[in-house]
Amino acid sequence: MKPRVYLGASLLAALAFGQPSLALAQANDGWQNLFDGKTLNGWKRVAGTADYKVENGNIVGTTVMNSGNTFLVTEKEYGDFQLELDFMLESNVSNSGVQTRSHFNTPGFENRVYGRQIEFDPSERAWSGGVYDEARRQWLYPLDLNPKAKSLFKLGQYNHLRIECIGNETKTWLNGTPVAYVVDPVDPSGFIGLQVHAVTTEDQAGKKVFFKNIKIKTTGLKPSPFPTDIYVVNFVPNYLTPYEKQHGWKLLFDGKTAQGWRSAKGPKFPGSGWRTSDGTLTVLSSEGKESANGGDIVTNDEYKAFDLSFEFKLTPGANSGVKYFVTLKEKSDASAIGLEYQVLDDELHPDAKLGRDGNRTLASLYDLKKADKNPRFIHKIGEWNVGRVVVYPDNRVEHYLNGSKVLEYQRGSKDFKDLVAISKYKVWPNFGEAPSGHILLQDHGNEVSFRSIKIKELK
């Protein structure tokens, strides 16, 4: 005789009305609905005046003129969770998004929502699924960091979004594909919000964004796996996640000592001119005299193809640089020779106006190619910026600033050789074409700090 199975009344009702998967999920897996499909119970509107209504099982937000960003937010706050929902944008003239662990109307943010937002971006930029820090730090994970994900969003169709916030880690998936991975110690808890973006022209008004099937899980959470090729934006200083370690990342600075570094002109680390303290590696000021104090420092090891990230903080008027493919064979009296990611205060240091067409400005390939920077990706002097250099095995090279790709070139190509021929490096045979070299931090006589220097060798 088969055993009898007894189902609760609510579960039987759900099965009878064609919702078995949702009912079973809530019964067995801990998922809870944040939206009942009929009312806005458990939600409240804040900040702007855009309209939210329930229509045909959707929360429908509609843009209005002369309103700032508007948010429909949960009355309850959440810490660790997995969140899933379906959304649709009917127009490409305005974006939207989902706030996570966010806050409203605190000192310094009067009548404003702030916190990490998972972006819906219908524009040609196509950064849906990326992470934006609303009203605060702006872009944390633009999709220049994961360009394969730019094609995932579908305009005028329902898209499925999954967000996972566990500890300091936020991961996103769009339509089943991994998009962004951010490690950020800011805001361990807060509300969840649905954004209707501010609009400034009549053609943008009256546009709708649809949300449905919003559910959350807060217990029995296990981190979901990510593929090997997702870049991690990690704001915990001098720290690698288990995921980063597993996939080949190594710290070049441990946050405490100068282990792994030496002088560019000798076997030991400089006895003066550099300081390791408070989790930073800092070149000290010598009144702007290049390599006249401690001098440049280089890694003990050499690298071929790699992905290199580093945080840097400038003092007013400062100049430094991160060089790569440094061979130390040129015997330069000043700074050692190599390809350089320029680190510079563009406003106050005169070098920004030298060179050709801005090719000595921040994040540029120094004296060769200008970085094409959007001003919103340049953090203020005294704040931390994230630089990144990627050298692929086929000699393609990319520079990034705070997640935005600012230039690319190919070592050894005709275009590259043509740039070298009209630069200060023309006197060095085969400049920038060494098969491997050291990473270098430059002493240009100004105080500049570095931290979170990490590298992954590419095969």
N, C-alpha and C positions, 0 to 999 in steps of 0.2 A: 504494500500500500504506500502510495506516494505521500510524503509529509505535506501538511497543509501550510500555506503561506498566508499570513494575515497582513493586510495593508491598512495603514491609517486612513481616516476619512479624507484628509487633505490630499494625500498622495493619490488615492483612488480618483478623486475629483480631477486632479491634474492630468492623470492618465486618460480619463474619460474625455477630457476636452483637448486632447492632442498636444500635451506638453510633457511627455514622459521624461525626456532627457533632462529638462530643467528641474523637474521634481526630484528625480533620482539624484541629480547632482547635489541639490540642497540637502537631501536626506542623507547622503553618504559621504560627500566630499567637503562639506563645510561652506559651500558657496551661499551667499545671501544676495537677494535683489536689493539694489539701491534705488530702483525705480519700479513702482508697481504696475506701470503701464496705463494708469488711469488718472493719477493725481500727482501733485508735486509735494506730497507729504514727505517730510524729512529733508527738504531743500528750502533755501531762501535766496532771494536775489540781492546782490550787493554791488556797490561802486557806480554803475551806470543805469541807464533807463531803457535799455533794449528789452524787448518783449519775449517772455517764455510762456508757452502754452503746451497742453497735452493734446495731440491730434493723432488718432489712429495708432495708438500704442507707441508714439514717439514724443519725446520732449523736443519742441520746435522753438529755436531761438531765431528772432528776426531783428536785423540791423535797423537802427533809427538814426536820423541825423542829429547832430549836436549832442551826442552822448559820448562819454569816454568808454573805455572797455567795460563791459558788463559781464558779471559772472553769476551763475546759479550754483550755489555751493551747498555742500552737505552740512546739516546742523551738527553732525558728529565729526570728531577728528579721528584720524587714523595714523598709526605708526607703520608697522610692517604689514604689507598686504600684496595680494595679486588682484588686479582689476582687469576686467574685460568689458568691452562694449562695441557696438556698431555705430558708425556715424556716416553722414553724407553731407556734402556741400553741393549746393545747386549752382554756385557761381564761382568764377575764378578771380573776382575782384576784391575779395576779402578773405582773410584766414580765420582760423579758430584754433581751439586746443582744449586740453584737459589739464587742469591744475592738480598737482600732487603735493601733499604735506605743506599746504599753503596757509597764508594768514591775511588778515584784513584789518585796516584802521588801527595800527599800532603807532607809537611815536616815531616820527620820520616818514610814515607811510599813511598819512591822514587820508581817509576815504579811498585807499588804494589797496588792491590785492597784490601780494607778492609771493613768489615761490617758483619752484620748478614746474614748467609747463611742457607737456608733450604736444608738439606743434602739428596742426593741420595746415598745410601750405599748398594751395592750388596754383600758385604762380609758376612761371618758368623756372624759378630757382629750385623748386621741388624738394623741400626739406621736411616733408611730412614724416613724423616719427622721431625727429630730432628733439633735442632738449633745450629749452629757452628759459632763462631765469627772469620771469616777469617782474618788471619795475625795479630790477636790482642789477644783476651782473650781465644781463642780456644773454647772448648765445653761449651755451656750454658745450653743446654737441651739434654743430652744423653738419649737414650731410656731405660737405667736402671730405669729411672723415670717413664716410662710407658711401661713396658715389653709386655703388651698385643698388642701393636702396631707393634712389631717387625715382625710379619708375614704378614703385609699388602702389602709390596712391592713385585712385580712380575717381575722376570728377563725375558727379551726377550718379554715382553708384554707392551702395553701402560698402564701407571699408571696415575691417575688423581690427581693433586695437587691443593689444595686451600690454599691460604695464606691471612690472614687478619691482617692489620696493622692499628690500630686506637689509636691515642694518644701514650702512652707508651707501649701498649699491642700488642704482636704478637701472633697469634694463627695459627696452621696448621692442615690441614686434608689431609689424604692420602686415596685415593679410597673411599671417603665418610665417613671415620672414624676419629674422633678427635685424634690428636697425641700430640702436644706440646703447652704449654702456657707460654710465657715469658713476664715479665714486666720489661722494661729496659728504663731508661731515656736518654740513649746515642743515638745520631743520629736520630733526628726527621724527616729527609728527606734525600733523596739520589737517586741514579739510581737503576734500576733493571738489573741484569746480569745473563747470562747463562754460567756456567763454563764447561770447558774441563780441566780435571785435568792433572798435570804434570805426566810424566811416565819416568821410569829409565831403563827399559829393553826392548829388542826387541819384546818380546811376548806381551807387553802392547801397543806397537805402532800400529797405524792403527785401533784402536777400536773406535766405533761410539756411540754417544748419540744423540737421536732424540727429538726434541721439536715441538709441534704443538698446534693449537687452543689456542694461548696465548691471553688472554683478561684481561682488567682491568676496575675497576669501582672506581671513585674518588669522586662522589657526592651522596647525599642521603644515606650515609652509616649508618647502624645500627649494633652494635655488635651482633655477632651470639652466640647462647647459647652453652655451653659446659656441658657435663655430670658431675656428682658430684665427680667422682673418679679421676679426672685429677689433678696431683700435679702442683702447680704454682711455677715457679722460678721467684722470685720477687726481683729485685735489687734496688727498692726504699726503703731506710732505714726506718725501723719501721713503715711500712705502709701495710695495708691489702686492697686488692681490694674488691669491692662489691661482686664479685664471691666468694672470700675466706670467707668473713663474712657470706655470705648466707649458705655456706657449712660447717660451724662449726669451722673455725679457729679463734683463739684469740691471741692477743699480750700479752706476759708475761713481756715485757718491753716497756713502752710507749715512750721511747726516751728522756724523760725529768726528770722523778723522779724514785725513787726506790720502788714505790707503788707495792705491791704484793710480796715483798721479805723481808726476815728478816735474822738475824744471825742464823747460825746453832746451836748456843749455848745460844740463848736467844730470847725473844719475839720482840726485836726491831732491826732495821737495824743498822749495825756497825757505830759508830760515827767517825771512821777513817779507812783508809786502802782501801776504795773504793771511786770512783768518778763518778758522772753522769754529763757529759758535752758533748756538740757537738754531741748529739744523740748517745752517747756510754755509756756503763756501764763498768768501768775499775777497775780492781784490781791493786793496786799500788805495787811497788817493796819494799821488805823488805830484800833485799840481799839473796833471795832464801830460807828464813826461812819459812817452811810450817806452815800455819795457825797461824803465830806469829804476824801478824799485825791486819788487820780487821777480819781475819778468813773467813771461808766459808760462803756463803749465800744460802738460800733455798727459794723455793716458799712457800707462805702461804698454798696453796692448795696441795693435794696429787692426784696422777694420777694412773690409772690402765693400760688400753691399750690406746696408743696414737701415734700420728705422731708429732715429735718435730723437728723444724729447728732452726738454729742459725748461725749467722756469727761471726767469731772470727779473731782477728789480733794479731799475736805474735810479741814481740820484740826479738832481737837476744838472743839465749840461753834460752828462756822462757819455763816454764812448768806450765800447768794448767789442767783442766779437766771439763767435764760436766757429772755429776753423775745422776743416776735415780734409782728409788725404794730405796730412802734413807729414812729410818724409824727413825733415830736418837735414836734408842734403844740401840746401842752398846756401847755408852759412851766412844768413842775413844778420847784419849788425843790430837791427831793430827787431820788430816782431817777426816770428817765424812765418814762412811762406806756406800758403794753402788756400783752398777755396773757403770763403768766409760768409757766414750768416751774420749780417751786420746787426749789432746791438747798440742803439744810439738814441739820444734825445734829439729828435729831428728839429724841435723848435729852437733849442738853445745852442747846440753844438754846430760850429761852422762847417764841419765835414758834410753835413746834409746838403749844402749848397754847392759843393765841389763835385768833381767827377763829371759825368755826362748824363743828362736827362734824369737826374734823381737816383742814379745807381749806387749812391753811398748812403741812402736812407735806411731806416729801420727795416729789418728782415730781407733786405736786398742781397743779391749775390754781389758782394762788395766790388765796386769798380767795373762790374761786368753787366749786370741786369737789374733793373729796378723792380722792387716789389710793388705789385698792384694791390694797395691796401684800402679797404673800406674803413673810414675813420672810426666807425663803431666797434671795430675789432682792435683798436689801439687803447690799451689801458693807461691810466694816468701815471705820470712819473711818481715813483714811490709805491706803486701797486705792482703785484706780480703779473707778468705776462708769460704765456706758454709758447715757446718756439719749438719747431719740429723740422727736421731734415730727413727726407727719405731718399736713399740711393738704391735703385733697383739693380739686379744683376746685369741688365742690359745697358747700364750707365744712364738711364733716365734719373733725373733728380728733381725733387719737389721741396719747396720751402712753405711752411705754414706759420701763421701767427694767430694764436688763440683760436685754433680750429679752422681758420679760413685759409685756403690755399692761395698764396700770393705770387708764386712764380713756378715755372718749370723749365728745364732745359735738358740737354743730353751731352754728357761729357764726351769729348772727342769728335763730336759732329762738326760739320762745316760751319754751321751757325755759331757753335761754341768757339771754334778756332778764330772765326772772324771777330768775335767779341774780344778775345784775348789779344788779337793783333792791334787793337786800338786802345788797349788798357795799359796800366802801369806794369802788368805782368808779362808784357811782350818780351822782356829781356830774359825770361826764364824758359829754356827749351822744354817743350811738351808740358807746359804748366797745366796743372789740374788733371792730368791723365794718368797719374800713378795708379797701379793696380790695388794698392792698399796704403793706409797711412794712419797716423795718430789722430785723435780728437784733441783740440786745443782750446783752452780758455785764455783770452787775451788780457794782458796787462797794458792798458793804454793810458795809465796814469790817473784814472778816475775810479771812484768807488762804485762797484757794481756787485750785486750778490746773485748767486746761483743756488738752486736746490732741485730736487726731484729729477736728477739727470739719469735717464734710463736709456738702454739700447737693446735692440733685438737684431741679431744678424739674420740676413735674408739669404736664402739659397736659390 
